[in-house]
């Protein structure tokens, strides 16, 4: 999983199910158009081990603020997507709307 801070918009974006074996960004600034990673292969994304073959796919999400705004979510769960209330109540944004509003 990769998270990217977008300080001018005061949000973080999440990219899940990316390959751990192929090139991806580490720390530092990301430039517009830069490749940040590649989709995981079947053996990297949780397929098998009793789970169905999901096929290559991406989890993409945008959340207001930063991980420190959500201390109750824990270090590894602050960007988790399953919620007991509507996701917008927890700072999640509709990524389609966000991208449309911020594209140039």
Buried (B, 14 or more C-beta within 10 A) or exposed (E): EBBBBEEEBEBBBBBBBBBEEEEBBEEEEBEEEEEEBEBBEEEBBBBEEEEEEEEBEEEEBBBBEBBEEBEEBEEEEBBEEEEEEEBEEBBBBEBEEBEEEEEE
